[in-house]
């Protein structure tokens, strides 16, 4: 296997280009959709070489390399002009890769083919930065042979990252690759201090395009807009719905799916979250599940984006919550009463501070600490989970395989999707400079579904590169169709689209769909004898499903997305402000249960009822305020599907 490829690292900067999603064709069943986004099988032995070959550089005068591809990394060793005793950057973990593509020279006389990968390694200060590595396959006399070799490597790498089996006979061709998954992205442009749209445009969309994911995007315009959209969406056209915001937007999506007449099928639609809000609790849990170190802000967004690029779904428990009025909603995160809900709602006025609003709200809440009298009843779990101890603290960083299929096909959509959204995105993308060289590095162009290398190489004699059309359009992809220009106004939704017409003052009523709560008697009626009841004065009560209450708050470190449990935590009155502060500081590490605080209580339950006996207070569901009064809830195990990427695994080879 003789190929020649180039290595060059570039910071993530892009010239103005139009970037949109493309669509596959034909509806698919939930089973097929689940297979498309299924987590990969267990990796091969980490040190087993799958491909090995010699490659060159772009420009051609650069060094030559020996490349070895294993199931977890690409090994790079410089051969000429002088072998490196201690190679720098000689190991590229697949955990850091977002996508790859093949390229060809625009010069008719160049018989070489090119293979480019996109990586997001951590810098010296721990933050991720974008880099590209491009290699030149020139070991054969003809372009066709060199292209086959470049495609062989690109296909093998993509199969590893997608968890697709490689054929044992060595025939690795692009025909192995399925068409990219189709994702609907919902963006709250006001999330995260107004940074959500900028982060989406500058980081999320370029990365998932490099990964070859097909997408369309809608900016939400008001509260419950996302709920209205998914209630009327033709779900067979999509492989997943991803929110780019905080936890609130995903709450709307899940409740919209469960408020459909076909809720039993609709709730199986894989959903994902890319954190661009002030509250990013679920993203913190996804980040931990993926084996990454705790992260905040842009680092958390890039980690979750890498996991999304890899694909892979996980069953998600959902909690049905019945309020005093009889209305019902569904929660993926938490129900809170007392200190936690007070801080959440009262800090709304500091939303411009982003996640720092919760820190300020906590300080103010401690200064005016309240207690609330109430009654908490719960149905204990049949099998108690492992007790929350320091052993369940956050894991250390584990590298994660994070690549995806070949580059997206030319940006296209059907008329049906056009009725949903038309948002091509101009991405600023200035030219890059090579370290130690005045010559511009190749410019990445995301038009046409694949990157493009171009630029004046100051007489180096190397022609610009353009995407190889064979790998930039995976099998089964439709022909390209151009998007219309960006529309500044709201997306037009004609009645023929099947979506409900938006109404500015639309209010969400009680959900009449969703699974029945067979464990709950009607509110106000006696509870069965196998329930446990606690009554007294509380500082807070928290019912949480996943591990995280915030991106950096691990309230239930032993919780899993599909453990079928609601984790009840409460703090009784009598705790000092200093002790309560210590609890929340320890919660950043998930070690608060090891403090031995006598006022802190915990129980794992399948259902619960909360009856506030104080006339005034605040109740929240997934961070959103709901009517005050008695409520009850039941866990419905694994009825949803969360796009998490594969679980964390060691990223370095022995």
Secondary structure, DSSP 8 states (H G I E B T S, - for coil): -B--B------S-B-SEEE------S---HHHHHHHT--------TT---EEEEEB-SSTTS-EEEEEE-SSEEEEEEEESS--SS-SS-EEEGGGEEEEEEEEESSTT---EEEEEEE--B-TTS-B--EEEEEEE-SSSSHHHHHHHHHHHHHHHHHHHHT----TT----GGG-----EEEEEEETTTTTTTHHHHIIIIIHHHHHHTT-EEEEEEE-STTHHHHHHHT--GGG-SEEEEEESHHHHHHHHHHHHTSTTHHHHTTSEEEEEE-SS--HHHHHHHHHTT-----HHHHHHHHHHHHHH--EEEEEEEEEE-TTS-EEEESSEEEEEHHHHHHHHGGGGGGGTTHHHHHHHHHHHHT---EEEEEEEEE-SS------GGGS-----------SS---S----HHHHHH----EEE-B---B-TT-SSB------GGGS--B----TT-----EEE-HHHHS-TT-----------SS-----GGGS-----TT--------S---TT---TTS---TTEEEEEEEEEEEEEESSSEEETTEES-TT--TTS--EEEEEEETT--HHHHHHHHHHHTTT-GGGG--TTEEEEEEEEEEEEE-SSS--EEETTEEE-SS-EEEEEEEEEEEEE--S-----S--
